[in-house]
Amino acid sequence: MQLEWMGRYRGVLEKLIKYCNVYAQCFNKEINRIDDVSFSFAQIQVVEYLIENEELAQNMTMIASRLGIKQSQFSKLVSKLVSKGMLERYHAEGNRKSVIILVSDFGKRIYAKYSQQILNRHFAMMFEQAKDLGQDEIDAFERFLGAPYANKAQHQCKKLIKL
C-alpha cells in the first residue's frame, strides 16, 4: 500500500529516513580514527561548527542551541574533545562564567584529514549526483530539509506523559 500523504516526495523521504537512521546508529560512537585519535560524528560536528564560526567567539550555550543539542550533552562533547587535545577552553577577561571554546591547531589538523576522508568516501558520491542542479534547486532543497525546524521550539524532543 502506498502512503498517500507522502505524495510525490515518497522516494526522497524514504532515502532521507534511511540516511538518518544509518547516521543515528553511529552518531555517538567513536568509530572515526585519525592519527591515533578516535572520535564520534557528534564530536566532529562540534569541531566543524567551531572552525566554521571561530570569528564569532560564541559561548557554549549559543553553540549548543545552534547545533540543536542540549547544553549538558554539548558540555560532555566539549570535555571529551578537550581531553583529546582537539579543543581549548577560554573565558573573556573579566567574565569567568562565559566559556569560549576554540579548536586547537591539533584539532584543525585532525579535522582537515577527516574532512578529506569523508568527502572521498561519502559526500563525493552525493555531490556527483547533484552536479547538474542549479543554485535555485539546491536552495529549495535546503529550505525543504530545514522547514520543520524553522521554529526553534519544534526541534525540541518532548517527553510524553500518559494521562
N, C-alpha and C positions, 0 to 999 in steps of 0.2 A: 504494500500500500504506500503510495507516495503521499507525503505530508504536504497538504496544500498551502499551509501558512508560509512555507519557505519560498514558494513560487519559483521564479527563475534563478534565485540565489542558492538553491539547494546544493549544487556542486561546490560553490565557493564555501558555504557554511560547513559542508562535510569535510572539506580539506582543512579549513580553519580549525574545526574541532579536533581533528586528528592531530594537527600540528601542535595545538595547545596541550592536548593530552600527553603526547610524547615528551614535550618540553617539561611539563609539570612533573613527570615521573623522575626526572633527574635534576630539577631546578636547584634543590638544596644539597645535592650530593657532590662531594668534592671529587669529581671524575675527570676534571681537566688537570693536566700536569705539564708544566713547562719549567725547565731548569730546576728540578727537584722541589718545585712548589706546587702543591695541589690546591685547587680552588673550585668553587661551585659556580654555576651560571649566575646565581643570585649575587655572589661576591663580585664577579667580574662586571656585572651590571653597575654596581656601585662605583667601581673603578672607572668604568666607561663614562658614567654620568659626571663624575668629578673632573675627569680630564676635559670633557667637552664643555664644562661650565666653570672651570677653575677661576676665571676672572671675576665671577660673581661673589666668591668667598661667602657662600651661604652657610648658615648654621645647620646643625643636624636635623632639627625639626623641619626646616624648609625643604631639605633634601629628601627626607623620608616622605613628606607629603607629595613632593613632585614625582617620586618613584611609585607612589601608591602603596606604601607598606607602613606598618605600624612602627612607631618610634622605637619600641622595645626590640623589635626584630632588626631594625636598622642598626641600633646600638650593638647588637650581637655580631652582625656582619662586620661592622667597623672594627670592633675589638679583635676579631679573628684576622682581619686584614692588617691591622697594626702589628699584631704578634708575628705575622709573616713578613713584616717589613715593607709591605706594599703601600700602606698609608701612614700619615703622620698627623698627630693632633696638635692644634694650636688654639690659642684664645687671643682675643683682641686685647691690647693693652688697656688696663683699667676695667675690663669686664671678663672675669674668670668664668662666669657662668655660660657664656656663649662660646661653645666649642666649634672651631673651624677645622674641617678635615681637608687635607691635601694629599695628592698622590705623590709618593716618593719617587726619586729617579729610578730606583729598582722596580717599583710598581709600574712605571711608564715603560720600562724595557720589557717586563713580563707581558703587559698589555699589547705592546707592539707585536710581539711574537704570536700571542693568542689571536689578535685580530687578523693577521695574515693567515693563520691556520684555519680559522672559522670561515674566512672568505673563500679560501681554496676548497675546503671540504664541504661547505654547506651553501653559503649565500651566492656564490658564483653561478650555481645552477638556477637559483631563483632569478637572479639578475638577467641571466641569459634569456629566460622565458619572458621577461618584461622589457627586453631591449627595444621593442617596436612601439611601446606605449609612449604617448605624448605626455608632457608635464601635466596637462589638464587631467588626463586619465589617472596619473599617479596621485595627484592632489585629491581627486574624487575618491580614490580607493583609501587614501589616508583618512579622509573625513568619514568614510563608510566604517572603517575599523574604530575610529575614535568616537563615533556618535553616542554609544551607550555610556561613555564616561565623560561627556561634555559637562555634565552636572557633577561636581565633586562628590556630593553625598551619595550618588548612585554607585560608586565603586567600592563602597564600604560593605563588607560582609556583616550581615546582622544575624545574630543568634535568634532562632525562633523559640518561643515559649509556648508549650501546649496549654490550651485553655481548659 
